[in-house]
Amino acid sequence: MSGEEDEDERDEDEDEGLPWEESARAAISWAINSAERNHDAGTVTVKSDYWDERGRGGGSRTFESLEELRAELVQLGDSEINSSVPWENGPVFSTDSDHLVDDALESSGLADFFAQHEHRDDEEVDDEEQGVGRDGDVGGQRVAITMVDGRLRLVTLESNGDFRFVDAFENRHGVLLVSQEALKLRAAIEELEDLMNSASVRELDFQGFFERNPAFLLQEGHVRARPHLALEGEPDGSNMIPDFFLEPEEQDGFADVLEIKLPSSGVFVKKQSRLRYSAAVTEACAQLREYGAYFDEKTNREAMRKKYGLWAYRPRLFLIIGRRESVDPLAARRAEDVLVRGLEIRTYDDLLDRVKRRLRP
């Protein structure tokens, strides 16, 4: 074989990637894809079998800085390479996974997440130096509003939960505490209502809103809404990409699938004096059923677990579409008979009502 052929073969091997590096890259990507951001605490929790002491899959660790996360991912990658690289009185090839970790972190957005939180911490330190803390803290106390003798009065809440009232008798009046979380939720409700009433809104606008405000989508038993996870392995080489997977609370629980459509889409139509679901609903339900059927195959379930750290089998299917309509409840219930088991349809008004109930005293 000529020197040129040797060089071509080496170039081809480099393009394909060394198998031990590919193994490390997969382990690093699996961990980063499982990343759960805590925006309040500024931390990131990731999962990896490398940290799983019980052998059940999906051991997790929480990191407060990008440097900590990077160091652990490098250890993970190096360990994966060392277990796969050819040895002959030592590793024959490099066992350095730093570049794999840096590439993966660069495309994950985690560096920006940590940077933004560090900036927010700096701002909070400035506020605290001026005597103003989070959630309306003033000088270490939280400010609340209460009704005293028919008038609104300010009271303070001690850090240990004790109340200090303004009247001389310290009567236990009802206290309304306006928290930072409640203010954010009200702002999100107003934003969603504006989107719902916009004539030019796109489905992509709602996708972005729910990614920023997943609390509107999470059902009981779910802890996280993970957007646009690709389902690979279609016969034609294409991928199916549901709008959201709803991650369960239980580590060994099963994820569910949620699809969003526009609120302007009609939910019901009348055909021959009988109420039926609209074509938009029928088409979306068929799409969801296809997503659910994907996980009937064991290889697809295992691929989902390996790539995203989620189990999925016969998932519950949720469709968010349209606005609440004035229809006969009995006729609407009869129309539901065509739905497959485990498929639920909810309107945007249903989402708003459920979140607004959280703000009621």
Contacts in CASP RR format, 6 or more apart in sequence:
PFRMAT RR
TARGET T0000
AUTHOR 0000-0000-0000
METHOD contacts of the structure
MODEL  1
MSGEEDEDERDEDEDEGLPWEESARAAISWAINSAERNHDAGTVTVKSDY
WDERGRGGGSRTFESLEELRAELVQLGDSEINSSVPWENGPVFSTDSDHL
VDDALESSGLADFFAQHEHRDDEEVDDEEQGVGRDGDVGGQRVAITMVDG
RLRLVTLESNGDFRFVDAFENRHGVLLVSQEALKLRAAIEELEDLMNSAS
VRELDFQGFFERNPAFLLQEGHVRARPHLALEGEPDGSNMIPDFFLEPEE
QDGFADVLEIKLPSSGVFVKKQSRLRYSAAVTEACAQLREYGAYFDEKTN
REAMRKKYGLWAYRPRLFLIIGRRESVDPLAARRAEDVLVRGLEIRTYDD
LLDRVKRRLRP
18 93 0 8 1.000
19 84 0 8 1.000
20 80 0 8 1.000
20 81 0 8 1.000
20 84 0 8 1.000
20 85 0 8 1.000
20 93 0 8 1.000
21 81 0 8 1.000
21 97 0 8 1.000
21 100 0 8 1.000
23 80 0 8 1.000
23 81 0 8 1.000
23 83 0 8 1.000
23 84 0 8 1.000
24 76 0 8 1.000
24 77 0 8 1.000
24 78 0 8 1.000
24 80 0 8 1.000
24 81 0 8 1.000
24 84 0 8 1.000
24 97 0 8 1.000
24 100 0 8 1.000
25 100 0 8 1.000
25 104 0 8 1.000
26 306 0 8 1.000
27 48 0 8 1.000
27 50 0 8 1.000
27 76 0 8 1.000
27 77 0 8 1.000
27 80 0 8 1.000
28 73 0 8 1.000
28 76 0 8 1.000
28 77 0 8 1.000
28 80 0 8 1.000
28 97 0 8 1.000
28 100 0 8 1.000
28 101 0 8 1.000
28 104 0 8 1.000
29 104 0 8 1.000
29 307 0 8 1.000
30 47 0 8 1.000
30 48 0 8 1.000
30 306 0 8 1.000
30 307 0 8 1.000
30 308 0 8 1.000
30 309 0 8 1.000
31 46 0 8 1.000
31 47 0 8 1.000
31 48 0 8 1.000
31 50 0 8 1.000
31 73 0 8 1.000
31 76 0 8 1.000
32 46 0 8 1.000
32 73 0 8 1.000
32 104 0 8 1.000
32 105 0 8 1.000
32 108 0 8 1.000
32 110 0 8 1.000
33 307 0 8 1.000
33 308 0 8 1.000
33 309 0 8 1.000
34 46 0 8 1.000
34 47 0 8 1.000
34 48 0 8 1.000
34 58 0 8 1.000
34 60 0 8 1.000
34 308 0 8 1.000
34 309 0 8 1.000
35 44 0 8 1.000
35 45 0 8 1.000
35 46 0 8 1.000
35 108 0 8 1.000
35 110 0 8 1.000
36 44 0 8 1.000
36 45 0 8 1.000
36 46 0 8 1.000
36 224 0 8 1.000
37 43 0 8 1.000
37 44 0 8 1.000
37 110 0 8 1.000
37 113 0 8 1.000
38 44 0 8 1.000
38 45 0 8 1.000
38 62 0 8 1.000
39 117 0 8 1.000
42 64 0 8 1.000
42 113 0 8 1.000
42 114 0 8 1.000
42 117 0 8 1.000
43 62 0 8 1.000
43 63 0 8 1.000
43 64 0 8 1.000
44 62 0 8 1.000
44 63 0 8 1.000
44 69 0 8 1.000
44 110 0 8 1.000
44 113 0 8 1.000
44 114 0 8 1.000
45 60 0 8 1.000
45 61 0 8 1.000
45 62 0 8 1.000
45 63 0 8 1.000
46 60 0 8 1.000
46 61 0 8 1.000
46 63 0 8 1.000
46 69 0 8 1.000
47 57 0 8 1.000
47 58 0 8 1.000
47 59 0 8 1.000
47 60 0 8 1.000
47 309 0 8 1.000
48 58 0 8 1.000
48 59 0 8 1.000
48 60 0 8 1.000
48 61 0 8 1.000
48 76 0 8 1.000
49 55 0 8 1.000
49 57 0 8 1.000
49 58 0 8 1.000
49 59 0 8 1.000
50 76 0 8 1.000
50 79 0 8 1.000
50 80 0 8 1.000
51 58 0 8 1.000
51 59 0 8 1.000
51 60 0 8 1.000
51 61 0 8 1.000
52 58 0 8 1.000
52 59 0 8 1.000
53 59 0 8 1.000
56 251 0 8 1.000
56 252 0 8 1.000
58 251 0 8 1.000
58 309 0 8 1.000
61 72 0 8 1.000
63 69 0 8 1.000
63 72 0 8 1.000
65 114 0 8 1.000
66 105 0 8 1.000
66 110 0 8 1.000
66 111 0 8 1.000
66 114 0 8 1.000
66 115 0 8 1.000
69 105 0 8 1.000
69 110 0 8 1.000
70 101 0 8 1.000
70 102 0 8 1.000
70 105 0 8 1.000
73 97 0 8 1.000
73 101 0 8 1.000
73 104 0 8 1.000
73 105 0 8 1.000
74 97 0 8 1.000
74 98 0 8 1.000
74 101 0 8 1.000
76 97 0 8 1.000
77 97 0 8 1.000
77 100 0 8 1.000
77 101 0 8 1.000
78 95 0 8 1.000
78 96 0 8 1.000
78 97 0 8 1.000
80 97 0 8 1.000
81 95 0 8 1.000
81 97 0 8 1.000
82 91 0 8 1.000
82 95 0 8 1.000
85 91 0 8 1.000
85 92 0 8 1.000
85 93 0 8 1.000
85 95 0 8 1.000
86 92 0 8 1.000
86 93 0 8 1.000
105 111 0 8 1.000
124 133 0 8 1.000
124 134 0 8 1.000
127 133 0 8 1.000
127 134 0 8 1.000
131 137 0 8 1.000
131 138 0 8 1.000
131 139 0 8 1.000
131 140 0 8 1.000
132 138 0 8 1.000
132 139 0 8 1.000
133 139 0 8 1.000
133 140 0 8 1.000
134 180 0 8 1.000
135 142 0 8 1.000
135 179 0 8 1.000
135 180 0 8 1.000
136 142 0 8 1.000
136 143 0 8 1.000
136 180 0 8 1.000
137 143 0 8 1.000
138 156 0 8 1.000
140 159 0 8 1.000
141 156 0 8 1.000
141 157 0 8 1.000
141 158 0 8 1.000
141 159 0 8 1.000
141 164 0 8 1.000
142 156 0 8 1.000
142 157 0 8 1.000
142 159 0 8 1.000
142 177 0 8 1.000
143 154 0 8 1.000
143 155 0 8 1.000
143 156 0 8 1.000
143 157 0 8 1.000
144 154 0 8 1.000
144 155 0 8 1.000
144 156 0 8 1.000
144 157 0 8 1.000
144 175 0 8 1.000
144 176 0 8 1.000
144 177 0 8 1.000
144 178 0 8 1.000
145 152 0 8 1.000
145 153 0 8 1.000
145 154 0 8 1.000
145 155 0 8 1.000
145 175 0 8 1.000
145 176 0 8 1.000
145 177 0 8 1.000
145 178 0 8 1.000
146 152 0 8 1.000
146 153 0 8 1.000
146 155 0 8 1.000
146 165 0 8 1.000
146 173 0 8 1.000
146 174 0 8 1.000
146 175 0 8 1.000
146 176 0 8 1.000
147 153 0 8 1.000
147 173 0 8 1.000
147 174 0 8 1.000
148 165 0 8 1.000
148 166 0 8 1.000
148 167 0 8 1.000
148 171 0 8 1.000
148 173 0 8 1.000
149 167 0 8 1.000
153 165 0 8 1.000
153 166 0 8 1.000
153 167 0 8 1.000
154 166 0 8 1.000
155 163 0 8 1.000
155 164 0 8 1.000
155 165 0 8 1.000
155 166 0 8 1.000
155 173 0 8 1.000
155 175 0 8 1.000
156 163 0 8 1.000
156 164 0 8 1.000
157 163 0 8 1.000
157 164 0 8 1.000
157 175 0 8 1.000
157 177 0 8 1.000
158 164 0 8 1.000
163 172 0 8 1.000
163 175 0 8 1.000
164 170 0 8 1.000
165 171 0 8 1.000
165 172 0 8 1.000
165 173 0 8 1.000
167 173 0 8 1.000
176 361 0 8 1.000
182 359 0 8 1.000
185 215 0 8 1.000
185 355 0 8 1.000
185 358 0 8 1.000
185 359 0 8 1.000
186 359 0 8 1.000
188 209 0 8 1.000
188 212 0 8 1.000
188 213 0 8 1.000
188 215 0 8 1.000
188 216 0 8 1.000
188 355 0 8 1.000
189 352 0 8 1.000
189 355 0 8 1.000
189 356 0 8 1.000
191 209 0 8 1.000
191 213 0 8 1.000
192 209 0 8 1.000
192 213 0 8 1.000
192 216 0 8 1.000
192 348 0 8 1.000
192 351 0 8 1.000
192 352 0 8 1.000
193 352 0 8 1.000
195 201 0 8 1.000
195 205 0 8 1.000
195 206 0 8 1.000
195 209 0 8 1.000
196 263 0 8 1.000
196 323 0 8 1.000
196 348 0 8 1.000
198 205 0 8 1.000
201 262 0 8 1.000
201 264 0 8 1.000
203 260 0 8 1.000
203 261 0 8 1.000
203 262 0 8 1.000
206 260 0 8 1.000
206 262 0 8 1.000
206 263 0 8 1.000
207 227 0 8 1.000
207 243 0 8 1.000
207 260 0 8 1.000
210 216 0 8 1.000
210 217 0 8 1.000
210 225 0 8 1.000
210 227 0 8 1.000
210 243 0 8 1.000
210 244 0 8 1.000
210 260 0 8 1.000
211 225 0 8 1.000
211 227 0 8 1.000
214 224 0 8 1.000
214 225 0 8 1.000
215 355 0 8 1.000
216 351 0 8 1.000
216 354 0 8 1.000
216 355 0 8 1.000
217 225 0 8 1.000
217 244 0 8 1.000
217 246 0 8 1.000
217 258 0 8 1.000
217 318 0 8 1.000
217 320 0 8 1.000
217 351 0 8 1.000
218 224 0 8 1.000
218 225 0 8 1.000
218 246 0 8 1.000
219 246 0 8 1.000
219 256 0 8 1.000
219 318 0 8 1.000
221 248 0 8 1.000
221 249 0 8 1.000
222 246 0 8 1.000
222 247 0 8 1.000
222 248 0 8 1.000
222 249 0 8 1.000
222 256 0 8 1.000
223 247 0 8 1.000
223 248 0 8 1.000
223 249 0 8 1.000
224 246 0 8 1.000
224 247 0 8 1.000
225 244 0 8 1.000
225 245 0 8 1.000
225 246 0 8 1.000
225 247 0 8 1.000
225 258 0 8 1.000
226 244 0 8 1.000
226 245 0 8 1.000
226 246 0 8 1.000
226 247 0 8 1.000
226 308 0 8 1.000
226 310 0 8 1.000
227 243 0 8 1.000
227 244 0 8 1.000
228 241 0 8 1.000
228 242 0 8 1.000
228 243 0 8 1.000
228 244 0 8 1.000
229 241 0 8 1.000
229 242 0 8 1.000
229 245 0 8 1.000
229 304 0 8 1.000
229 307 0 8 1.000
229 308 0 8 1.000
229 310 0 8 1.000
230 239 0 8 1.000
230 240 0 8 1.000
230 241 0 8 1.000
231 239 0 8 1.000
231 240 0 8 1.000
231 241 0 8 1.000
231 242 0 8 1.000
231 291 0 8 1.000
231 294 0 8 1.000
231 300 0 8 1.000
231 304 0 8 1.000
232 239 0 8 1.000
232 303 0 8 1.000
232 307 0 8 1.000
233 239 0 8 1.000
233 300 0 8 1.000
233 303 0 8 1.000
234 240 0 8 1.000
240 290 0 8 1.000
240 291 0 8 1.000
240 294 0 8 1.000
242 257 0 8 1.000
242 258 0 8 1.000
242 259 0 8 1.000
242 288 0 8 1.000
242 291 0 8 1.000
243 258 0 8 1.000
243 259 0 8 1.000
243 260 0 8 1.000
244 257 0 8 1.000
244 258 0 8 1.000
244 259 0 8 1.000
244 260 0 8 1.000
245 255 0 8 1.000
245 256 0 8 1.000
245 257 0 8 1.000
245 258 0 8 1.000
245 308 0 8 1.000
245 310 0 8 1.000
245 312 0 8 1.000
246 255 0 8 1.000
246 256 0 8 1.000
246 257 0 8 1.000
246 258 0 8 1.000
246 318 0 8 1.000
247 255 0 8 1.000
247 310 0 8 1.000
248 254 0 8 1.000
248 255 0 8 1.000
248 256 0 8 1.000
252 311 0 8 1.000
253 311 0 8 1.000
254 311 0 8 1.000
254 312 0 8 1.000
254 313 0 8 1.000
254 314 0 8 1.000
254 315 0 8 1.000
255 310 0 8 1.000
255 311 0 8 1.000
255 312 0 8 1.000
255 315 0 8 1.000
256 315 0 8 1.000
256 316 0 8 1.000
256 317 0 8 1.000
256 318 0 8 1.000
257 288 0 8 1.000
257 291 0 8 1.000
257 292 0 8 1.000
257 312 0 8 1.000
257 315 0 8 1.000
257 316 0 8 1.000
257 317 0 8 1.000
257 318 0 8 1.000
258 317 0 8 1.000
258 318 0 8 1.000
258 319 0 8 1.000
258 320 0 8 1.000
259 284 0 8 1.000
259 287 0 8 1.000
259 288 0 8 1.000
259 291 0 8 1.000
259 317 0 8 1.000
259 318 0 8 1.000
259 319 0 8 1.000
259 320 0 8 1.000
260 319 0 8 1.000
260 320 0 8 1.000
260 321 0 8 1.000
261 280 0 8 1.000
261 284 0 8 1.000
261 319 0 8 1.000
261 320 0 8 1.000
261 321 0 8 1.000
261 322 0 8 1.000
262 321 0 8 1.000
262 322 0 8 1.000
263 321 0 8 1.000
263 322 0 8 1.000
263 323 0 8 1.000
263 347 0 8 1.000
263 348 0 8 1.000
264 322 0 8 1.000
265 278 0 8 1.000
265 280 0 8 1.000
265 281 0 8 1.000
265 321 0 8 1.000
265 322 0 8 1.000
266 278 0 8 1.000
266 280 0 8 1.000
266 281 0 8 1.000
266 321 0 8 1.000
266 322 0 8 1.000
266 323 0 8 1.000
266 325 0 8 1.000
267 277 0 8 1.000
267 278 0 8 1.000
267 281 0 8 1.000
267 321 0 8 1.000
267 322 0 8 1.000
267 323 0 8 1.000
267 325 0 8 1.000
267 345 0 8 1.000
267 347 0 8 1.000
268 275 0 8 1.000
268 276 0 8 1.000
268 277 0 8 1.000
268 278 0 8 1.000
268 325 0 8 1.000
268 327 0 8 1.000
268 332 0 8 1.000
268 335 0 8 1.000
269 275 0 8 1.000
269 276 0 8 1.000
269 277 0 8 1.000
269 278 0 8 1.000
269 279 0 8 1.000
270 276 0 8 1.000
274 331 0 8 1.000
274 334 0 8 1.000
275 327 0 8 1.000
275 328 0 8 1.000
275 331 0 8 1.000
275 332 0 8 1.000
275 334 0 8 1.000
275 335 0 8 1.000
276 335 0 8 1.000
277 285 0 8 1.000
277 335 0 8 1.000
277 338 0 8 1.000
277 345 0 8 1.000
280 321 0 8 1.000
281 319 0 8 1.000
281 321 0 8 1.000
281 345 0 8 1.000
284 319 0 8 1.000
284 321 0 8 1.000
285 317 0 8 1.000
285 319 0 8 1.000
285 339 0 8 1.000
285 340 0 8 1.000
285 343 0 8 1.000
285 345 0 8 1.000
288 317 0 8 1.000
288 318 0 8 1.000
288 319 0 8 1.000
288 343 0 8 1.000
289 317 0 8 1.000
289 340 0 8 1.000
289 343 0 8 1.000
291 315 0 8 1.000
291 317 0 8 1.000
292 312 0 8 1.000
292 314 0 8 1.000
292 315 0 8 1.000
292 317 0 8 1.000
294 300 0 8 1.000
295 301 0 8 1.000
295 304 0 8 1.000
295 312 0 8 1.000
295 313 0 8 1.000
295 314 0 8 1.000
295 315 0 8 1.000
296 314 0 8 1.000
301 311 0 8 1.000
301 312 0 8 1.000
301 313 0 8 1.000
304 310 0 8 1.000
304 311 0 8 1.000
304 312 0 8 1.000
305 311 0 8 1.000
316 342 0 8 1.000
316 343 0 8 1.000
316 344 0 8 1.000
317 340 0 8 1.000
317 342 0 8 1.000
317 343 0 8 1.000
317 344 0 8 1.000
318 343 0 8 1.000
318 344 0 8 1.000
318 346 0 8 1.000
319 343 0 8 1.000
319 344 0 8 1.000
319 345 0 8 1.000
319 346 0 8 1.000
320 346 0 8 1.000
320 347 0 8 1.000
320 348 0 8 1.000
320 351 0 8 1.000
321 345 0 8 1.000
321 347 0 8 1.000
321 348 0 8 1.000
322 347 0 8 1.000
322 348 0 8 1.000
323 347 0 8 1.000
323 348 0 8 1.000
323 349 0 8 1.000
324 347 0 8 1.000
324 349 0 8 1.000
324 350 0 8 1.000
336 345 0 8 1.000
339 345 0 8 1.000
END
